[in-house]
Amino acid sequence: MTELKTKVILVIRWLAILPGSIAAFFLTQVLTTIVITIAYLCGDYLWDWLFRYDQAHQLVNSITGAIAFIWVGTKIAPKYRLVVAIGLTGLFSGFVILSLFVETCLRLTHYPLKWFIIYGLVSVVAAIFTCAEVCRQIVNEVRNKFLSASDC
């Protein structure tokens, strides 16, 4: 019975990677906006700058959203976290590049195109750096396991 339960939990974790990553992305966007708004209302100068200038606020959201998407998806994955991190980074980057392409060709919004491109590129760079950090952590974990096993 416990073996079946373990397999079911494993399958659920695999199925939850993408929805969990997407939920983390959107939750991060909401939480960042709430924190910046509350800090603005409390009168902090840095947060005032982030609140008044939409570009800075969007830049923070671009970075935090990318980090949350990759990090949470990798933490949900039960195995092959390195592959999952690279896959999520590729998926995120592909979606951003597709969004940039569509916005450049169709101009669906009235938002200045240069800022849209900057936010997209910054979020891709943040996703790549997050993937690199996750990969570094995984390599260190494997190295520590190997070293502790060889000490016996």
Secondary structure, DSSP 8 states (H G I E B T S, - for coil): -HHHHHHHHHHHHHHHHHHHHHHHHHHHHHHHHHHHHHHHHHT-HHHHHHHH-HHHHHHHHHHHHHHHHHHHHHHH-SS-HHHHHHHHHHHHHHHHHHHHHHHHHH--S-S-HHHHHHHHHHHHHHHHHHHHHHHHHHHHHHHHHHHHHHT-
